[in-house]
Amino acid sequence: MSTEQNKTLVRRYRELHNTNQLDQLDEIAASDLITHNLMPGLPPGLEGGKMAHMGGMASFPDLFVRTEDLIAEGDKVVERWTISGSFKGASFFGAPANGKKFSVSGISVYRIANGQIVEHWGEMDTLGLMQQLGMIPVPGQ
């Protein structure tokens, strides 16, 4: 696939996540997807990724990820994104919902093979998230 086709695949992946159409992810992500940095306790592969998404939606019903940049080279696509939402649902890491809004940035790297996402690395500003939700104090405040 070309780098533009790979970027289109990642755009589709993001659209399916944002619209909660997880059943359609099977078409564009390998069932044995290798997900680095997956939350502890979740099963490997695409199912673990779906469970992580559903857990996020349970705590943050308006969860939304906006793609800021897509950069592709060879079989990899890098997505710089911003995730936002409101803590209005289920508890999150033991903290009860408090209605607070958050917006933090992150980066994902996807490896594409045979028309599917087969590997994913992701990093986000977890400290910023916890501070915005009031779970960790902000120094000087």
Secondary structure, DSSP 4 states (H G I P E B T S, - for coil): --HHHHHHHHHHHHHHHHTT-GGGGGGTEEEEEEETTPPTTSPSHHHHHHHHHHHHHHH-TT-EEEEEEEEEETTEEEEEEEEEEE--SS-BTTBPP---EEEEEEEEEEEEETTEEEEEEEEE-HHHHHHHTTSSPPTT-
